[in-house]
């Protein structure tokens, strides 16, 4: 097996794995954002306390979900090529 074939097999395995867990990652991300984003939009003193935390958690969850998308939007497929 050549190095190019080995990379192609690893890339295909990464894409297959990403496709299998993609829906679970999306559901988890949407759940986290659905919980924490309204907390960040609360008014009054509690809203001031929780706003930065809620926005940070929501943004981090969204960014993390980008890493599970194959292709130019995510790191999963590209990291296999550099391994």
Secondary structure as GFF3:
##gff-version 3
##sequence-region A 1 83
A	DSSP	alpha_helix	3	40	.	.	.	ID=ss1
A	DSSP	alpha_helix	44	66	.	.	.	ID=ss2
A	DSSP	alpha_helix	76	82	.	.	.	ID=ss3
###
